[in-house]
Amino acid sequence: MTETTRAAVIHAAHDLRIEPFAVPETGPHDVRVRVLAGGICGSDLHYFNHGGFGTVRVREPMVLGHEVAGVVEAVGSAVTRVRQGDKVAVNPSLPCGHCRFCLMGMANHCLDMRFYGSAMRFPHVQGGFRDTLVCDESQAIPADMPAERAAFAEPLSVCLHAARQAGNLLGARVLVTGAGPIGALCGMAARHGGAREIVATDLMDAPLAVMRRVAADHTLNLRTNPDALAPFAADKGAFDVVFECSGSGAALAGALPVARPGAVIVQVGLGGGEASVPLNMLVAKEISLRGTFRFHEEFALAVDVLARGAMDVSPLLTETLPLAEAERAFRLASDRTQAMKVQIAFSG
């Protein structure tokens, strides 16, 4: 008889169900994980609220979630990195290891990437919001810390990769546009990298208040004060680095006047479509505009940073709800006036 576990399965927009889901056999190189905590990400919210994002649509029932951590229940016969009882953070990325980008050291651009909870390929890659998960040994990273902290490893990895794209942050003046979980973690990564001043912008006060607790020296609400950034445009701009985390074309355009000549703008947020960029200013100020996509080796670094307590992510965790209340958790996570990061608690 096939063993099943509970899982949070999306069928269409606003159609999230807790259903039985088959537990795969544990192969020689596999690790069976009892999931304890899972964070709801922006992409999860896109699937929940809209059935997908851009051209990516849910075409079959899919288990959501890719920010998960738990305890090893069993290991395959060839596994050497972890053993039963170990606490682990689960890396949702499984690159092929042999395509041209993997061989170039760019595994985050793998041509055959399998990423948990993603409808980018069909059949979809089922996600981690389930009580029991079987993953490849390479994905189970030892994480000696509470599961709710270890579950931040994935979003922090995204931000550590973005910080790497930014280059040297030592002594930098940094602007973060968009103060959601990714913006907050980018600010924390910048501070960890030696930034001397961090300014954050958003359209809501609630996330800005959290941003002040974890990273920002100054916060600006551009809805109540649209010209709040204007003083930073003096003398060709004040900021050495900009992390654009909102995915808004207006935010990107607004960052150019306040970025100094030679500054780096890292586009972290994914917007709903095309964005206009004032090319004359980009060229005249010799600004570098860089994309950033997922992560690879940064995942292990994120686990280490969190395990050592080098970054305190606890102020970002708004609430934890049980799997049985997953729909309420998703609705809460969708409300930026109330929530920063919402996690789901699985079988304890």
Phi, psi and omega per residue, in radians:
M1 nan 2.349 -3.114
T2 -1.248 2.263 3.088
E3 -1.328 2.483 3.112
T4 -2.191 2.809 3.082
T5 -2.367 2.852 3.062
R6 -1.369 2.526 3.135
A7 -2.584 2.640 3.044
A8 -1.612 1.895 -2.978
V9 -1.993 2.193 3.074
I10 -1.599 2.297 3.101
H11 -1.864 -0.612 3.110
A12 -2.912 3.091 3.131
A13 -0.950 2.260 3.131
H14 1.086 0.353 3.089
D15 -2.125 1.361 -3.122
L16 -1.869 2.221 -3.070
R17 -2.228 2.529 2.987
I18 -1.615 1.988 -2.993
E19 -2.327 2.782 2.989
P20 -1.196 2.491 -3.136
F21 -2.424 2.362 -3.057
A22 -1.140 2.400 3.070
V23 -1.634 2.081 -3.141
P24 -1.127 2.768 3.015
E25 -1.136 2.590 3.086
T26 -1.538 1.852 -3.134
G27 -1.358 3.102 -3.086
P28 -0.991 -0.602 -3.082
H29 -1.841 0.292 -3.075
D30 -1.783 2.764 3.068
V31 -2.217 2.253 3.083
R32 -1.668 2.144 -3.035
V33 -2.033 2.293 2.945
R34 -1.515 1.866 -3.059
V35 -1.244 2.352 3.141
L36 -1.971 -0.621 -3.075
A37 -2.513 2.494 3.099
G38 -2.526 2.226 -3.137
G39 -1.575 2.444 3.100
I40 -1.480 2.151 -3.074
C41 -1.755 2.915 3.097
G42 -1.037 -0.644 3.130
S43 -1.197 -0.632 3.036
D44 -1.028 -0.717 -3.137
L45 -1.161 -0.614 3.075
H46 -1.096 -0.754 3.097
Y47 -1.109 -0.740 -3.092
F48 -1.192 -0.792 -3.035
N49 -1.494 -0.508 -3.009
H50 -2.245 -0.065 -3.100
G51 1.344 0.198 -3.137
G52 2.619 -2.911 3.103
F53 -2.595 2.494 -3.086
G54 0.968 -2.248 3.130
T55 -1.565 -0.072 -3.120
V56 -1.452 2.117 -3.109
R57 -2.233 2.577 3.015
V58 -1.268 2.049 -3.111
R59 -1.936 -0.064 3.059
E60 -2.717 2.785 3.107
P61 -0.968 2.353 -3.047
M62 -2.422 2.296 3.005
V63 -1.214 2.246 -3.139
L64 -1.489 3.026 2.956
G65 1.727 2.347 3.058
H66 -2.531 0.091 3.084
E67 -1.900 1.372 -3.001
V68 -2.236 2.695 3.106
A69 -2.604 2.716 -3.128
G70 -3.015 -2.598 -3.073
V71 -2.229 2.431 3.130
V72 -1.236 2.174 3.089
E73 -1.630 -0.634 -3.115
A74 -2.793 2.756 3.116
V75 -2.311 2.671 3.083
G76 -1.258 2.911 -3.038
S77 -1.119 -0.418 -3.101
A78 -1.758 0.049 -3.078
V79 -1.349 2.332 -3.130
T80 -2.185 -0.299 -2.994
R81 -1.400 -0.547 -3.122
V82 -2.372 2.894 3.090
R83 -2.458 2.951 -3.107
Q84 -0.943 2.334 3.130
G85 1.670 -0.243 3.130
D86 -1.207 2.464 2.973
K87 -1.407 2.403 -3.110
V88 -2.451 2.608 2.853
A89 -1.755 2.413 -3.061
V90 -1.756 2.055 3.064
N91 -1.298 2.074 -3.072
P92 -1.302 -0.160 -3.103
S93 -1.580 2.312 3.018
L94 -2.304 1.494 3.111
P95 -1.270 2.787 -3.056
C96 -1.267 -0.548 3.121
G97 1.524 -0.103 -3.083
H98 -2.348 -0.019 3.052
C99 -1.304 3.027 -3.039
R100 -1.140 -0.552 -3.140
F101 -1.341 -0.650 3.034
C102 -1.048 -0.744 -3.119
L103 -1.237 -0.370 3.081
M104 -1.506 0.033 -3.090
G105 1.394 0.387 3.136
M106 -2.114 0.996 -3.037
A107 -1.117 -0.389 3.089
N108 -1.163 -0.245 3.081
H109 -1.859 0.358 -3.126
C110 -0.852 2.394 -3.128
L111 -1.335 -0.221 -3.141
D112 -2.302 0.712 -3.100
M113 -1.147 2.390 2.973
R114 -1.994 1.948 -3.047
F115 -2.105 2.186 -3.036
Y116 -0.949 2.418 3.043
G117 1.155 0.689 -3.096
S118 -2.135 2.283 3.076
A119 -1.690 0.255 -3.103
M120 -1.209 -0.412 3.080
R121 -2.139 2.851 3.140
F122 -2.329 2.282 -0.056
P123 -1.005 2.642 -3.115
H124 -1.143 2.750 3.040
V125 -1.550 2.003 -3.084
Q126 -1.187 2.539 -3.008
G127 -1.619 -2.929 -2.971
G128 -1.788 0.034 3.140
F129 -1.403 1.278 3.105
R130 -2.636 2.688 -3.086
D131 -1.112 -0.617 -3.113
T132 -2.224 2.266 -3.088
L133 -2.267 2.343 3.038
V134 -1.921 2.070 -3.087
C135 -2.191 2.933 3.035
D136 -1.221 2.596 -3.132
E137 -0.927 -0.655 -3.097
S138 -1.118 -0.333 -3.076
Q139 -1.575 -0.304 -3.093
A140 -1.611 1.800 -3.046
I141 -1.799 2.100 -3.138
P142 -0.924 2.297 -3.034
A143 -2.492 1.554 -3.060
D144 -1.419 1.392 -3.120
M145 -2.938 2.945 3.090
P146 -1.038 2.532 -3.070
A147 -1.063 -0.602 -3.117
E148 -1.144 -0.512 3.057
R149 -1.378 -0.732 -3.136
A150 -1.077 -0.494 -3.135
A151 -1.209 -0.181 3.057
F152 -1.461 -0.064 -3.067
A153 -1.068 -0.688 -3.099
E154 -1.152 -0.943 3.120
P155 -1.105 -0.587 3.084
L156 -1.149 -0.609 3.088
S157 -1.041 -0.742 3.100
V158 -0.982 -0.751 -3.062
C159 -1.355 -0.562 3.042
L160 -1.165 -0.635 3.069
H161 -1.161 -0.699 3.092
A162 -1.090 -0.704 3.116
A163 -1.121 -0.641 3.082
R164 -1.114 -0.677 3.095
Q165 -1.118 -0.535 -3.115
A166 -1.249 -0.435 -3.106
G167 1.545 -2.640 -3.049
N168 -1.168 2.122 3.142
L169 -1.845 -0.029 -3.090
L170 -1.110 2.071 3.132
G171 1.336 0.143 -3.041
A172 -1.378 2.608 2.922
R173 -1.645 2.165 -2.950
V174 -2.138 2.397 3.008
L175 -1.958 2.285 3.037
V176 -2.032 2.058 3.113
T177 -1.802 2.066 -3.057
G178 1.750 1.880 -2.992
A179 -1.853 0.629 3.010
G180 -1.334 -2.925 -3.121
P181 -0.988 -0.737 -3.138
I182 -1.203 -0.716 3.085
G183 -1.067 -0.749 3.131
A184 -1.107 -0.752 -3.134
L185 -1.226 -0.568 3.034
C186 -1.121 -0.718 3.077
G187 -1.079 -0.734 3.113
M188 -1.148 -0.681 3.098
A189 -1.132 -0.678 3.114
A190 -1.129 -0.741 3.113
R191 -1.131 -0.723 3.105
H192 -1.058 -0.566 -3.133
G193 -1.476 0.020 3.041
G194 1.815 0.212 3.110
A195 -1.045 2.437 -3.100
R196 -1.654 -0.376 3.116
E197 -2.577 2.350 3.124
I198 -2.266 2.189 3.065
V199 -2.002 2.358 -3.118
A200 -2.161 2.478 3.087
T201 -2.155 2.654 3.055
D202 -2.838 3.094 3.099
L203 -1.812 0.030 -3.111
M204 -2.333 2.565 -3.120
D205 -1.311 -0.622 -3.022
A206 -1.037 -0.915 3.112
P207 -1.150 -0.522 3.108
L208 -1.156 -0.596 3.102
A209 -1.113 -0.716 3.084
V210 -1.154 -0.705 -3.132
M211 -1.026 -0.671 3.116
R212 -1.148 -0.557 -3.140
R213 -1.238 -0.605 -2.967
V214 -1.822 -0.436 -3.005
A215 -2.700 -0.666 -2.884
A216 -1.453 2.417 2.984
D217 -1.402 -0.615 -3.128
H218 -2.439 2.506 3.074
T219 -2.234 2.528 -3.076
L220 -2.293 2.211 3.056
N221 -1.633 1.882 -3.064
L222 -1.412 -0.149 3.026
R223 -1.364 -0.802 -3.131
T224 -1.401 -0.423 3.129
N225 -2.430 1.426 -3.063
P226 -1.038 -0.392 -3.097
D227 -1.743 0.295 -3.034
A228 -1.098 -0.478 -3.135
L229 -1.463 -0.202 -3.017
A230 -0.922 -0.758 -3.130
P231 -1.048 -0.434 -3.119
F232 -1.378 -0.081 3.119
A233 -1.528 -0.127 -3.114
A234 -1.073 2.561 3.086
D235 0.952 0.759 3.060
K236 1.263 0.224 3.024
G237 1.948 2.648 -3.008
A238 -1.890 -0.409 -2.921
F239 -1.689 2.382 3.085
D240 -1.419 -0.592 -3.080
V241 -2.427 2.429 3.035
V242 -2.177 2.254 2.946
F243 -1.826 1.913 -3.133
E244 -1.621 1.813 -2.986
C245 -1.885 -0.021 -3.075
S246 -1.523 -0.399 -3.038
G247 1.322 0.266 -3.106
S248 -1.706 2.247 3.069
G249 -1.077 -0.605 3.123
A250 -1.151 -0.660 3.123
A251 -1.161 -0.709 3.109
L252 -1.112 -0.805 3.126
A253 -1.098 -0.644 -3.133
G254 -1.262 -0.329 3.134
A255 -1.371 -0.479 -3.058
L256 -1.071 -0.767 -3.140
P257 -1.126 -0.449 -3.068
V258 -1.738 -0.061 3.037
A259 -1.497 2.316 -3.110
R260 -1.265 2.842 3.025
P261 -0.983 2.325 -3.116
G262 1.457 0.080 -3.124
A263 -1.221 2.868 3.068
V264 -1.992 2.217 3.019
I265 -1.914 2.117 3.112
V266 -1.804 2.038 3.128
Q267 -1.507 1.841 -3.078
V268 -1.705 -0.774 -3.070
G269 -1.301 2.555 3.079
L270 -1.828 2.038 3.132
G271 -1.488 -3.050 -3.094
G272 -1.459 -0.081 -3.105
G273 3.112 -2.467 -3.092
E274 -1.373 2.721 3.096
A275 -2.354 2.468 3.103
S276 -1.546 2.372 3.125
V277 -2.131 2.227 3.073
P278 -1.202 1.629 -3.006
L279 -1.101 -0.606 -3.121
N280 -1.025 -0.741 -3.134
M281 -1.251 -0.676 3.113
L282 -1.036 -0.762 -3.116
V283 -1.270 -0.845 -3.041
A284 -1.130 -0.537 3.141
K285 -1.677 0.064 3.104
E286 0.905 0.780 -3.133
I287 -1.467 2.408 3.057
S288 -1.666 2.089 3.090
L289 -1.810 2.032 -3.026
R290 -2.132 2.426 2.985
G291 -1.499 2.890 3.056
T292 -2.569 2.327 -3.014
F293 -2.397 2.040 3.094
R294 0.902 -2.313 -2.975
F295 -3.070 3.024 2.934
H296 -2.555 -1.509 -3.091
E297 -1.170 -0.272 -3.133
E298 -1.167 -0.328 -3.111
F299 -1.108 -0.826 3.122
A300 -1.096 -0.640 3.090
L301 -1.119 -0.744 3.131
A302 -1.062 -0.754 3.112
V303 -1.056 -0.764 -3.137
D304 -1.102 -0.795 -3.133
V305 -1.055 -0.762 -3.123
L306 -1.217 -0.721 -3.118
A307 -1.114 -0.632 -3.138
R308 -1.388 -0.163 -3.091
G309 1.286 0.362 -3.139
A310 -1.208 -0.377 3.002
M311 -2.288 2.315 3.119
D312 -1.714 1.790 -3.102
V313 -1.604 -0.019 -3.061
S314 -1.019 -0.595 3.117
P315 -1.130 -0.280 -3.124
L316 -1.435 -0.336 -3.075
L317 -1.475 1.887 -3.084
T318 -1.370 -0.852 -3.065
E319 -2.800 2.678 3.051
T320 -2.136 2.251 -3.124
L321 -2.164 2.637 3.139
P322 -1.235 2.775 -3.132
L323 -0.968 -0.631 -3.141
A324 -1.053 -0.381 3.133
E325 -1.911 0.582 -3.081
A326 -1.033 -0.704 -3.127
E327 -1.089 -0.742 3.094
R328 -1.110 -0.645 3.102
A329 -1.086 -0.736 -3.140
F330 -1.176 -0.673 3.127
R331 -1.175 -0.677 3.087
L332 -1.138 -0.775 -3.125
A333 -1.107 -0.419 -3.137
S334 -1.366 -0.220 -3.072
D335 -1.750 1.724 -3.075
R336 -1.213 -0.256 3.083
T337 -1.334 -0.305 -3.086
Q338 -2.031 -0.471 -2.937
A339 -2.293 2.496 2.957
M340 -1.765 -1.229 3.088
K341 -2.209 2.232 3.074
V342 -1.966 2.344 3.097
Q343 -2.028 2.743 3.058
I344 -1.895 2.364 3.091
A345 -1.689 2.279 -3.104
F346 -1.835 -2.812 -3.051
S347 -1.038 2.163 -3.129
G348 -1.699 nan nan
